């Protein structure tokens, strides 16, 4: 029987007797679910053989020394000049009705901004 069912049973009893309900008694009473949980808890293995977090970090640091580092290039790691060229090009594309980048169609100013954007190095 669940806690909610016990609460409803006690509500019905207290309504008939006009006595206050004690939630502590309901929560502390053993249930069939508690017995099932206790039975399965004894079967489950415990996780006491884990290394401590400090030991895990030491092992991770030792492993990373031998591996080569990979550089991931994103806009956040790009040079400020490249970001400025990108921002100017994108701002122009959003406001210019003559430019349509998916087809490679640009106005004269848009083509100039695209050339600057392509020529600016990442780093």
Secondary structure, DSSP 8 states (H G I E B T S, - for coil): --HHHHHHHHHHHHHHHT----HHHHHHS--HHHHHHHHHHHHS---TT---HHHHHHHHHHHHHHS-------TTTS-HHHHHHHHHHHHHHHH-SS-BGGGTB--HHHHHHHHHHHHS---
